[in-house]
């Protein structure tokens, strides 16, 4: 079974029909966590295999991990502000099958932490700087945005959980994720690192995935500007568990089971 999990809240209500209509036909089960809702909006049209969950407390972005999906063959974690193509699920699963059993998780919005070449900061000096000013970690982050073209698959350190896919056996329990509101990608990366799961950025053409226009009057803020660009200390502690520590980060991933794939060049 292939499962997709998404968390949303009222400011993104206008997006729900679009995301559900894009993803639901591609999976056998879709879970939609409705944070801060009191009822399922009447205008939403969804097939029977879409389940709506109204949690007792606001789970924010960790809601993508609220449904118990460990028994699934594959789990896709979805965001409410991305345009997903009609072959999103089949293309992603095809890559998993070509790359073999792993162990790995994969996705399309990816990053890793590197020394800034323009600064030429020696390793020791960088470590001292980050010990004194841990929020500077954001300056060392290299990002591959999900809307960008990418070769691959590439080894990375962190995946955006709005475009992540994993086998059900590698799907973390909600208890592991619940305390990571607003930094769910960091917690997911830390858990994968601890479990020895490689994180892979899959190849695609530019625009295959695209950001969705936000509703008129939306005032939800910019998570990067408000939070990610200056990580709080407790978040940097988790990042340091895997940052600057991945072998061959940014390089092509090759597995013994891999049979090669050129699909990314045709998208």
Buried (B, 14 or more C-beta within 10 A) or exposed (E): EBBBBBBBBEBBBBBBBBBBEBBBEBBEBBBBBBBBBEEBEEEBEBEEBBEBBEBEEEBBBBBBBBBEBBEBEBBBBBBBBBBBBEEBBEBBBBBBEBBEEBBBBBBBBBBBBBBEEEEEBEEEEBEEBBEEEBBBBBBBBBBBBBBBBBEBBBBBBBBBBBBBBBBBEBBBEBEBBBEBBBBBBBBBBBBBBEEEBBBBBBBBBEEBBEEBEBBEEEEEEEEEEEBBEBBEEEBBEBBBEBBBEBEEBBEEBEBEEEEEBEBBEEB
